[in-house]
Amino acid sequence: MDDNFNKILNDIKNQDNSGEDLIKKIGLKKGEEMLKILTSKKYSRDYPYDSHGMLKIVKDNIINNKKTNLVGFWGASEKEIFEYSEEQLIKNMLRFQEDLLGVVSFTFILSDMHALMNRYKKEKIETYLSLVKRNLENVGIKTILLSDLWKEWGLSTETILNQVDSFDLSDSVLKEKLLKQATKHFQGSDKVLGAKVYYIMRKTEALFIKKTFAGSILFSFTDATAHAFLPDMPTLYLYTTKRDVTAVPWFREY
């Protein structure tokens, strides 16, 4: 078995004395096969977050004959075209789904608000994400705009910007990561402002995402060091278009 998967099973047994019984209830063959693929190095770039919670979600869904929903973000920047790199990312997700015997579904949150808060042009964001939405839904992958979720949650740009002055960017490790990201992607001149806005935005919406997508497994095209920005829910860290590829197609450095 994959080293990641064996480590998950050992961690679970160490955390919970009922781990062995839990695994048996899943049905060893089907449950282990699914978890092995979820954490396989073919798709996963890092050890997953909250593997115990991930196992519980998988177990409950198998027992109830339900698909496990995997939810993640598809971003935007200045791109306005859907090209080979986007096609390959979708194909890789479909391979992942096929390897999981069709017992998972995917939902992509189209993160228009992240791009807007990074000051990319609204028209380009809308053009790009409309193409992404069409191509994802054509192959049966669900999508939802982050802006629609913000409306549902009562969030706005003012909600985020009103917190900027009181936010202390003093954590040196966190500050370095945020500033590096803002330098690459924030289109304004004040990169410290961009770093603050990004962190506040992600932390504010994280609580709502956890509630809205309760019972789902989060996936992210980052490594585990980025989890400080993500919702506190079971998380897979995935490659994008194939093994060892980590660049996302919506940024030009792909």
ABEGO torsion letter per residue (X at the ends): XBAAAAAAAAAAAAABAAAAAAAAAAGAAAAAAAAAAAABAAABABBBBGAAAAAAAAAAAAAAGBBBBBBBBBBBBABABBBAAAAAAAAAAAAAAAAAGGABBBBBBBBAAAAAAAGBBAAAAAAAAAAAAAAAAAAGBBBBBAAAAAAAAGBBAAAAAAAAAABBBABAAAAAAAAAAAAAABABABAAAAAAAAAAAAAAAAAAAAAAABGBBBBBABBAAAAAABBBBBBBBBBBABBGBABBAABAAX
